[in-house]
Amino acid sequence: MNWLIRRRAHLSGELIRLEQKELVRNAMDKAYVADLIQKLAEARKMIKTHAGVHAELRRPLLEKRAAIDLVLGQHEIKIDPNSIAPVKTRAKASIAKHGRMTKDAYAYLSRAKGVPCTGTQVASYIAHSYGIEYDTAEFADLRKRVQQSLRHLGKKRRAKNVSGARGKREGLWILVPDAPP
């Protein structure tokens, strides 16, 4: 009989502990659902905002294109505006003003003081100064532009590719001694 009483007491304690855990879990679930509902409301608000921004950006482009279509229709050489294929445009403006990238590449090479540097090293320095993350498509674009800047410096005889690398291989660059800045 004593064993049955202790067993029932243990089972009652286990049930109380289980019920308390369930109450805590239910509270956490309700808080999680409330958080999801709030995030859903914020996402819906953001979607509406983006749709408004899209409409504001689209409207002037459509108006300008319609004006050009009107002028094309009045020209003596008749051209169907719909036959003109669209041209892919840049998604955003250039990373730096014209000539700035080359000046930054020159500055990095001058700090290297004759130690050969790769284009990636130069691009990393410039990316840091422009606040560009290393593992992004923007960095890949920057690296390509830095390579172009280094080749431009090479054509102007202000920098030299000492490795002689061509094509896909990355070269090592130094400033040409006694070259004007």
N, C-alpha and C positions, 0 to 999 in steps of 0.2 A: 504494500500500500504506500509506503514512504517513497518508493521508487517512482510510482505513478504520479504522486504529488510533485516531486522534483522535476520529473519529465514535463508535466503540464506547465510548471513555472518557467522552465527553460523555453518551451515552445511559445508561451505568452510573451516572454522577453524578446524572442526572435521575431515574433509578429510585430511587436511595438517598434523594434529597430527597423524592420522592413518598411513599415508604414511611414516612419519618419524620413527614411531615405526617399520614399516615393513622393512625399510632400516637397522635399527639397528639389528632387528631379522635376516635378511638375512646375515649381516656381521658376526653375532655370529654363525649362521649355517655354513657359509663358513669356519670360523676359527675352528669350531668343526670338520667338515669333514676333513680339512687339518690335524688336530691333529690325527684323526683316521687313515688317510692315513700314517702318519709318524709312528704311533704305529704299524700298519700292516707291514710296511717295517722293523721295528725293530724286530717284532715277526718272520717274515720270515728269517731274518738274524740269529736270535737265533736258529731257527729250523735247519738251515744249520749247525750252529756251533755244536749243540747237536748231529746231525747226524754224523758229523766228529769225535766228541769225542767218540760216540758209536762205530764207525768203528775202531778207534784206540784201544779202550779197548777190543773189540771183537776179533780182529786179533790175538794177542798173545795167548789168551785162546784157540782159534780154532787150532793154530799151536801146542800148548802143548798137546791138546787132540789128535790131529792127530799123534803126536810122540808116545804117550802112546798106541794108537790103533795099530801102527806099531809094537811096542814091544810086545804087547799082541798077535798079529798075528804070531810072530816068536817063541813064547813060546811053549814048548812041550804039555802043557795042552791047548787045543784050547778053547778059550772063544770068543763069539761073542760080540764085544764092544757095539753094539746097545742093547744088552740084559741087560746091566748094567744100573740100574735106577739112575737118578740124585739125588743128595743129596742137600737139601736146605742149603745154606750157609748164614752166617751173612752178613747183608747189610753193616755194617760198623764196624770198630774196637771197642774194649771195651772203655767204657767211661774213665776209669782210668787204670793205670798199675796194674799188679797183686799185691794184698796186700794193695794198696793205699786206697781203699774204707773202709777196715776194720780199718786202721789207722785213717782215717778221722772220722769214727763212734766213735772210742775210744776217739779221741780228743774232739768231741762234748759232749760225756757223761762225760768226765772229767771236762769240763767247767760247766756242769749242777750241779756239786758238790752235788751229792746225790739226786737231784730232779728227779723223774721218767720221762722219755721221751718216746714218741711214735716213731715208725720207721718213720712215716711221718715227724715228727719234725726233726729228724736226716737227712732224705732225703732232706728236704727243705734247711737245712744248707749247705749240700754238694752241692745241685743243685745251690745254690747261688754262692758258691766258684768256680764251674765249668761253670757258666754262662748258666745254663739250665733253660728254662721257666717252670713255674709251671704247666700250663694246656696243656701239650704235651705228646705224646706217649713216648718221650725220658725220661720225668720225671717219668712216670709209670714204665719204665724199670729200671730207677735208684732206685726208691722206692723198687722194688722187689730185686734188688741187695743189697740194704742197709739192708733189712730184712735178707737176707742170711748172710751178714756180722755180724749182731747182733747175729744170731743163732750160727755162728762160734765163736764169742766171748763168747757166753754162754757155748759152748762145751769145750772151753779152760779155763772155770771158771774165766774169766776176767770180764764178765758182767752177769747180772741176770735178768730174766723176772719176775718182782715182781707181775705182775697181774695174772700170770699163764694162760694167754690166749693161746689157741691153734687153729690151723686151720685158718679159715678166720678172726677171731677176732684179732685185733691189740693189741699187748702187750705193757706193760710199762717196760722200761729197765733202769737199773742203773749199775754203775761199782761196782764190788765186792770190798769191803774195803780190803786194804793190798794186792791187786792183783798186780803182777809185770806188768809193762807197755808193 
